[in-house]
Amino acid sequence: MATLAQWKTSLRASHSTLSKNVDGVTSPLSAEEYNKTIDEWAQASFDQEVANNIIENGGESANYAQYRRDAYPSIGDQLDMQYKDAANSTTTWRNAIAAVKTKYPKPS
Amino acid sequence: MGLTYISSVTASGSATLSFTSGIDATYNEYQFHFVNIHAATDSTYFGFQFNADGASGFDEAIISTAFKAEHNEADSATGFGYNGSQDQATTDGNGTYQHLTYDMEVANDEAYSGILTLYAPADTTFVKHFVANGNYIHHSGKYSQNFFTAGYINAEEAIDEISFKMDSGNIDAGTIHMYGVG
């Protein structure tokens, strides 16, 4: 993963100038606007890369609840798991939920 | 009631798109129609912010909610739920761009389209409400995502400017049309 500084360097290299469109008129960003935009883009890219890495590989995050919600099986699938667990004395549902909680632990 | 066309902005590798005129007391309701807003960078978010009369910086306080429904191209998964990472409850000067999308994909045939409605921006008694709904392709797994957000700008001052941008990277292409409703 790139560091925040590496993101800034990369974005400056790939965007030597930036423009805006205000009321239909295009003009270049001022130096202040340019620096602010590059800083914001770098921070957003860095944060997104960290988030994507956690979503894919798991790990602690303040957004663990959102990641868990996205990863849990649908309610229908969970009910199906619970029915089959009750009929077959298995632990499929419990294991599936535990796997999500383990992948995205609540920060201590 | 009908729509009256006011103006448009078209992206062409633009960092921001803004309307700084035309939002006033003429109409009690304004609509912004997004047509094929295409990001230059994968896995980014498209959003908007406001300026109150005389203010700058596009950082008004916003209190908002967000939720989305989704269905993938493979027809093997669906989802629906509140999107807690895309809402905000901020204070004046600290508001961030309110997202109109979750995590967007940017293949050549993928873009965002939708409508944002802003109510009574020139009112100086009440906070200013907005409601938006649009559709795009989620960056992971080819999901059609229908994203809803609504909220209010926590300001009694009139709102007269609006800005749109991606969290990261340019708005590669797309047009926003502004209409008055009345």
Interface residues (C-beta under 8 A of the other chain):
Chain A: H15 L18 S19 K20 N21 V22 D23 G24 T26 L29 E33 T37 E40 W41 A42 A44 S45 Q48 N52 N63 A65 Q66 R69 D70 S74
Chain B: S7 S8 V9 T10 A11 S12 G13 S14 A15 T16 L17 S18 F19 T20 S21 G22 T41 S43 T44 Y45 T78 G79 G81 N83 G84 S85 D103 D167 S168 G169 N170
